[in-house]
Amino acid sequence: MSFDKQLVALYTILRKGVVRILRIWPQTLLPSIVTSVLYFAVFGNILGSRIGNFNGVPYILFVVPGLVMLAVITNAYMDVATTFFVSKFFSRNIDEILVSPTPSLIIISGYILSGVVRGTAVGILVLLVSLFFALPSIAHPLVAILFLILSSLVFALAGLINGIYAKNFDGISIVPTFVLTPFVYLGGVFYSIKSLPPSWQTVSLFNPIFYIINGFRYGFLGTSDVSPLTCVAVLLGLMLVLLGANWYFIRTGLGLRQ
């Protein structure tokens, strides 16, 4: 397949995903905004007024990066997992894509870029919502953008693996419910691991979402529990591993054969 045709294939897969996001925006964009308003109101205003400053900043400013990342991770993951699952079991168009000469990396890129679009869009919307509750400062804008994109990429790739192997809608929801959600909440969205006992601080270092939230928080506040370079290295390592796994699954058809 020529390079021009590969671009057409990539654009077609990506366009389909983006149109779906915009067409059903009450399901893809609105829920995270409503949830974030509740988080900001409860954890930011009510609890924040009692906690006061946390790590040298008002508590609501401390939780803003974590809540943005919570929305980004969830939406990037669910977008790709759901889209691929629907393509596999309902519209069945994934069969046509797989038998075409479209390279595996182009197929993967089309789906995960759709997840990046949704994750990034929701992250920006949640950040805009936060302006009604606080005025977050952005100490390192480029770092914040880097982590926003890398986090969307990593969890879009993870969502694609879920979509490949899911046999029903329960298979789509079980991973976010029992794996993703606990990892997110234990990743430092509402607290710093420095406030934990030493043993739990060590456990937190094995949570990849901890590095995502801390890297993004560094972009906002200029402070982090670990080095930003370590956070970037963890994200890049995860991305390469997940990309290789997806390439292998798509290339060999594992989890795709009915």
Secondary structure per residue as TSV (DSSP state, phi and psi in degrees):
chain	resnum	aa	ss	phi	psi
A	1	M	-	360.0	129.9
A	2	S	-	-69.2	163.6
A	3	F	H	-62.2	-40.5
A	4	D	H	-61.2	-41.9
A	5	K	H	-69.7	-32.8
A	6	Q	H	-64.1	-39.4
A	7	L	H	-64.5	-38.8
A	8	V	H	-63.5	-43.2
A	9	A	H	-63.1	-44.0
A	10	L	H	-61.7	-46.1
A	11	Y	H	-62.2	-39.4
A	12	T	H	-64.9	-46.5
A	13	I	H	-65.5	-43.0
A	14	L	H	-65.6	-43.8
A	15	R	H	-61.3	-41.0
A	16	K	H	-59.6	-43.4
A	17	G	H	-67.6	-42.0
A	18	V	H	-67.7	-41.1
A	19	V	H	-60.3	-40.6
A	20	R	H	-61.6	-42.7
A	21	I	H	-60.2	-45.0
A	22	L	H	-73.6	-33.6
A	23	R	H	-69.6	-37.7
A	24	I	T	-113.1	44.7
A	25	W	H	-57.6	-29.8
A	26	P	H	-61.9	-21.8
A	27	Q	H	-97.8	-28.1
A	28	T	H	-97.9	-30.7
A	29	L	T	-113.7	-40.7
A	30	L	H	-67.3	-42.4
A	31	P	H	-56.3	-41.4
A	32	S	H	-66.6	-32.8
A	33	I	H	-67.3	-45.6
A	34	V	H	-62.6	-45.0
A	35	T	H	-61.4	-40.8
A	36	S	H	-65.9	-37.8
A	37	V	H	-58.6	-42.9
A	38	L	H	-65.5	-42.5
A	39	Y	H	-61.7	-46.4
A	40	F	I	-64.1	-38.9
A	41	A	I	-68.5	-44.7
A	42	V	I	-80.6	-57.8
A	43	F	I	-78.0	-32.5
A	44	G	I	-80.5	-57.2
A	45	N	I	-81.4	-52.7
A	46	I	I	-71.3	-58.0
A	47	L	H	-71.3	-36.6
A	48	G	H	-61.0	-35.9
A	49	S	H	-66.6	-26.6
A	50	R	H	-87.4	-34.9
A	51	I	H	-74.5	-38.1
A	52	G	-	78.8	-132.5
A	53	N	E	-81.6	145.0
A	54	F	E	-136.3	120.4
A	55	N	T	56.5	34.3
A	56	G	T	87.2	1.7
A	57	V	E	-132.6	157.1
A	58	P	E	-55.6	141.1
A	59	Y	H	-57.6	-38.2
A	60	I	H	-63.6	-34.6
A	61	L	H	-70.4	-31.0
A	62	F	H	-66.9	-38.1
A	63	V	H	-85.5	-14.9
A	64	V	H	-56.0	-51.8
A	65	P	H	-59.5	-38.2
A	66	G	H	-65.6	-40.7
A	67	L	H	-70.3	-34.7
A	68	V	H	-64.0	-45.5
A	69	M	H	-65.6	-34.2
A	70	L	H	-58.4	-44.8
A	71	A	H	-69.0	-41.4
A	72	V	H	-62.3	-50.4
A	73	I	H	-60.8	-49.0
A	74	T	H	-62.3	-45.3
A	75	N	H	-73.3	-40.2
A	76	A	H	-62.2	-42.1
A	77	Y	H	-65.9	-52.9
A	78	M	H	-67.9	-32.4
A	79	D	H	-61.5	-49.9
A	80	V	H	-71.3	-43.0
A	81	A	H	-59.6	-46.1
A	82	T	H	-70.3	-44.8
A	83	T	H	-61.0	-45.6
A	84	F	H	-68.6	-38.4
A	85	F	H	-62.2	-43.4
A	86	V	H	-64.7	-40.1
A	87	S	H	-64.4	-30.6
A	88	K	H	-83.0	-39.2
A	89	F	H	-106.9	-24.0
A	90	F	T	-112.1	-64.5
A	91	S	S	-74.7	-23.8
A	92	R	-	61.9	15.0
A	93	N	H	-75.0	-13.5
A	94	I	H	-65.0	-30.3
A	95	D	H	-62.3	-41.4
A	96	E	H	-67.0	-36.7
A	97	I	H	-67.7	-40.9
A	98	L	H	-68.8	-32.3
A	99	V	H	-84.7	-8.8
A	100	S	S	-79.2	166.7
A	101	P	S	-78.1	13.7
A	102	T	-	-64.7	124.9
A	103	P	-	-60.8	150.7
A	104	S	H	-59.3	-39.4
A	105	L	H	-66.1	-31.1
A	106	I	H	-69.7	-41.5
A	107	I	H	-61.0	-47.7
A	108	I	H	-61.2	-45.3
A	109	S	H	-61.4	-41.5
A	110	G	H	-59.8	-44.3
A	111	Y	H	-72.0	-44.3
A	112	I	H	-72.7	-29.5
A	113	L	H	-66.0	-32.9
A	114	S	H	-62.7	-42.3
A	115	G	H	-63.8	-37.5
A	116	V	H	-64.2	-41.6
A	117	V	H	-60.5	-48.0
A	118	R	H	-66.9	-45.6
A	119	G	H	-60.8	-44.8
A	120	T	H	-66.4	-43.2
A	121	A	H	-61.6	-45.5
A	122	V	H	-66.1	-39.6
A	123	G	H	-59.1	-42.8
A	124	I	H	-66.4	-40.8
A	125	L	H	-63.8	-42.3
A	126	V	H	-64.7	-38.1
A	127	L	H	-63.6	-39.3
A	128	L	H	-65.5	-38.3
A	129	V	H	-62.4	-36.8
A	130	S	H	-63.0	-22.1
A	131	L	T	-65.3	-22.2
A	132	F	T	-77.5	-13.8
A	133	F	T	-113.6	-26.7
A	134	A	-	-160.9	169.2
A	135	L	-	-115.9	86.8
A	136	P	-	-67.9	138.0
A	137	S	-	-91.3	151.3
A	138	I	-	-119.8	100.5
A	139	A	S	-69.3	-39.7
A	140	H	-	-133.4	85.8
A	141	P	H	-56.9	-41.6
A	142	L	H	-66.0	-36.5
A	143	V	H	-65.7	-42.0
A	144	A	H	-62.5	-43.2
A	145	I	H	-65.0	-41.5
A	146	L	H	-58.4	-47.3
A	147	F	H	-71.3	-30.8
A	148	L	H	-62.2	-45.4
A	149	I	H	-73.8	-45.7
A	150	L	H	-62.0	-40.4
A	151	S	H	-64.8	-41.1
A	152	S	H	-62.7	-41.7
A	153	L	H	-63.1	-46.8
A	154	V	H	-61.4	-46.1
A	155	F	H	-82.9	-19.6
A	156	A	H	-68.0	-40.8
A	157	L	H	-64.1	-40.9
A	158	A	H	-64.7	-39.0
A	159	G	H	-65.3	-32.8
A	160	L	H	-65.6	-39.7
A	161	I	H	-61.2	-42.7
A	162	N	H	-61.6	-43.5
A	163	G	H	-65.6	-33.6
A	164	I	H	-66.5	-42.9
A	165	Y	H	-94.9	-12.3
A	166	A	-	-66.1	134.9
A	167	K	-	-101.5	-16.8
A	168	N	S	-157.3	179.6
A	169	F	H	-66.6	-26.6
A	170	D	H	-63.2	-34.8
A	171	G	H	-67.3	-24.3
A	172	I	H	-78.0	-40.2
A	173	S	H	-85.9	-22.1
A	174	I	H	-68.1	-37.2
A	175	V	H	-69.1	-49.4
A	176	P	I	-59.4	-36.4
A	177	T	I	-73.1	-47.0
A	178	F	I	-102.0	-10.7
A	179	V	I	-120.6	-57.5
A	180	L	I	-66.1	-48.3
A	181	T	H	-60.9	-48.5
A	182	P	H	-60.6	-39.8
A	183	F	H	-63.7	-38.2
A	184	V	H	-66.1	-49.2
A	185	Y	H	-69.1	-26.1
A	186	L	T	-92.1	7.1
A	187	G	T	-94.4	4.3
A	188	G	T	98.4	25.5
A	189	V	S	-63.3	-44.1
A	190	F	S	-109.1	3.0
A	191	Y	S	-155.4	168.0
A	192	S	-	-102.2	141.2
A	193	I	G	-66.5	-13.9
A	194	K	G	-66.2	-18.9
A	195	S	G	-87.0	-1.6
A	196	L	S	-94.7	160.0
A	197	P	-	-62.1	154.4
A	198	P	H	-53.4	-38.0
A	199	S	H	-64.6	-40.8
A	200	W	H	-74.9	-26.7
A	201	Q	H	-62.8	-41.3
A	202	T	H	-64.9	-41.8
A	203	V	H	-62.3	-40.0
A	204	S	H	-62.4	-27.9
A	205	L	T	-67.8	-14.8
A	206	F	T	-95.0	3.5
A	207	N	-	-95.5	112.2
A	208	P	H	-62.5	-28.7
A	209	I	H	-69.3	-24.8
A	210	F	H	-58.0	-41.1
A	211	Y	H	-72.3	-33.8
A	212	I	H	-64.7	-50.0
A	213	I	H	-66.0	-40.3
A	214	N	H	-69.8	-37.3
A	215	G	H	-64.5	-42.3
A	216	F	H	-68.3	-38.0
A	217	R	H	-64.9	-34.0
A	218	Y	H	-62.7	-39.2
A	219	G	H	-61.2	-31.5
A	220	F	H	-86.4	-53.2
A	221	L	H	-100.5	-16.4
A	222	G	S	81.4	6.7
A	223	T	-	-128.9	151.8
A	224	S	-	-156.8	152.5
A	225	D	S	-73.7	-21.1
A	226	V	S	-135.4	168.2
A	227	S	-	-64.5	135.1
A	228	P	H	-58.0	-33.5
A	229	L	H	-65.4	-36.4
A	230	T	H	-63.8	-41.2
A	231	C	H	-61.3	-43.8
A	232	V	H	-63.9	-42.5
A	233	A	H	-62.6	-41.5
A	234	V	H	-63.6	-44.0
A	235	L	H	-63.7	-44.5
A	236	L	H	-64.6	-39.7
A	237	G	H	-62.6	-45.0
A	238	L	H	-61.5	-41.9
A	239	M	H	-62.8	-43.2
A	240	L	H	-65.9	-41.5
A	241	V	H	-64.0	-47.2
A	242	L	H	-68.2	-36.7
A	243	L	H	-64.3	-43.4
A	244	G	H	-63.1	-39.9
A	245	A	H	-65.1	-44.4
A	246	N	H	-63.5	-41.7
A	247	W	H	-60.8	-41.7
A	248	Y	H	-65.4	-43.4
A	249	F	H	-65.3	-45.4
A	250	I	H	-67.3	-40.6
A	251	R	H	-64.3	-41.2
A	252	T	H	-95.2	-13.8
A	253	G	T	81.9	12.4
A	254	L	T	-63.9	129.6
A	255	G	T	81.4	-3.7
A	256	L	T	-106.9	-20.2
A	257	R	-	-75.4	130.9
A	258	Q	-	-94.9	360.0
